[in-house]
Amino acid sequence: MTLDQPHPDSCAFSDRDFSAIAEILHRETGIFLGDNKKNLVYARLNALVRRAGFGCFADYVAHVSARPPNAARQEMISTLTTNVTSFYREPHHFEDFSARVLPALLEKAKRGERVRIWSAACASGEEPYTIAFEVLRQAPDAGRLDLKILATDIDPEMVRRGARGVYAEAVAKQIPPHIRAAFLPENTVAPAAKALISFRQLNLLNPLPFNGAFDVIFCRNVTIYFDPLTREKTWQQIVSVLKPGGQLYAGHSERVSGPAAKSLKLNGLTAYRCTK
Ligand SMILES: C[S@@+](CC[C@H](N)C(=O)[O-])C[C@H]1O[C@@H](n2cnc3c(N)ncnc32)[C@H](O)[C@@H]1O
């Protein structure tokens, strides 16, 4: 093979292909890809393009651009989203939730009131399960209360994995041993924790389909991927379904920006109380 021949395991990827892919991803998810992400996109999609039998990215782009949207487009979006997560990620949020927020919510639930918690970009489920573990540690009978956790993500594969609740050893061992023994025996989520959670596919760009409001929302490490305007709109939507006095947790490098910030008061590390 000479230097000017393409590598047999790669196919041509032009700036135009990159722009078309970035445009689809932005339109459908809010995720913004700067030009510096071209290599990343190539690395993530090359194998997929070849596996689907396309000789070059241009043909693949034409296929994923087709209307109505096809499975290849969903697969591309899933491949380009970053799904990194872990049990007890950013542990200060769970410490704060358990010490300051949860006791009052359990009091409410024990009085027969409704309590709702939302993990708004739950990836493969570690975040909502961590919430469930903390709930069950304080209230082993939580399943009898009107306390529910909603776990949503745009990526259907993530939602499936979350609902399955089975984790690799490397993932399970992130959990403190006594909590793991109680709630993740044989690396499978205990039925009591599963029963508290509903997993659903949901795109944060779309109008939110909820009737009631949430006592607590975890919306962490997703808006960092959005462009500034989408970020502001997303926070507005999130705050619109947060109860007065409700608690919001954002990711470690996220700050609520735009009009939503007027209804929130910082009360911890990237943690906010709703003041509306
Ligand atoms: C880095 S993970 C964060 C997981 C978890 N919240 C945490 O902090 O560990 C980001 C998740 O956001 C999801 N996501 C990206 N765009 C989204 C959108 N428009 N609506 C809903 N979820 C989205 C991705 O599929 C991914 O699973």
The ligand as a MOL file (V3000), in Angstrom:
LIG
                    3D

  0  0  0     0  0            999 V3000
M  V30 BEGIN CTAB
M  V30 COUNTS 27 29 0 0 0
M  V30 BEGIN ATOM
M  V30 1 C -22.5740 11.7610 30.3570 0
M  V30 2 S -24.1650 10.9930 30.4890 0 CHG=1
M  V30 3 C -24.6880 11.5480 32.0940 0
M  V30 4 C -25.2530 10.4310 32.9220 0
M  V30 5 C -25.5990 10.8010 34.3750 0
M  V30 6 N -26.5570 11.8650 34.4520 0
M  V30 7 C -24.3500 11.1630 35.1330 0
M  V30 8 O -24.1280 12.3380 35.4330 0
M  V30 9 O -23.5690 10.2620 35.4260 0 CHG=-1
M  V30 10 C -25.1380 12.0240 29.3850 0
M  V30 11 C -26.4140 11.3520 28.9110 0
M  V30 12 O -27.2440 12.3450 28.3170 0
M  V30 13 C -27.9800 11.7240 27.2780 0
M  V30 14 N -28.4980 12.7750 26.3710 0
M  V30 15 C -27.8270 13.4880 25.4260 0
M  V30 16 N -28.6530 14.3360 24.7910 0
M  V30 17 C -29.8750 14.1750 25.3570 0
M  V30 18 C -31.1530 14.7610 25.1280 0
M  V30 19 N -31.3340 15.7010 24.1860 0
M  V30 20 N -32.1910 14.3410 25.8880 0
M  V30 21 C -32.0230 13.3860 26.8430 0
M  V30 22 N -30.8410 12.7830 27.0980 0
M  V30 23 C -29.7770 13.1820 26.3610 0
M  V30 24 C -26.9810 10.7780 26.6410 0
M  V30 25 O -27.6220 9.7400 25.9120 0
M  V30 26 C -26.2070 10.2850 27.8640 0
M  V30 27 O -26.6800 9.0430 28.3120 0
M  V30 END ATOM
M  V30 BEGIN BOND
M  V30 1 1 1 2
M  V30 2 1 2 3
M  V30 3 1 2 10
M  V30 4 1 3 4
M  V30 5 1 4 5
M  V30 6 1 5 6
M  V30 7 1 5 7
M  V30 8 2 7 8
M  V30 9 1 7 9
M  V30 10 1 10 11
M  V30 11 1 11 12
M  V30 12 1 11 26
M  V30 13 1 12 13
M  V30 14 1 13 14
M  V30 15 1 13 24
M  V30 16 1 14 15
M  V30 17 1 14 23
M  V30 18 2 15 16
M  V30 19 1 16 17
M  V30 20 1 17 18
M  V30 21 2 17 23
M  V30 22 1 18 19
M  V30 23 2 18 20
M  V30 24 1 20 21
M  V30 25 2 21 22
M  V30 26 1 22 23
M  V30 27 1 24 25
M  V30 28 1 24 26
M  V30 29 1 26 27
M  V30 END BOND
M  V30 END CTAB
M  END
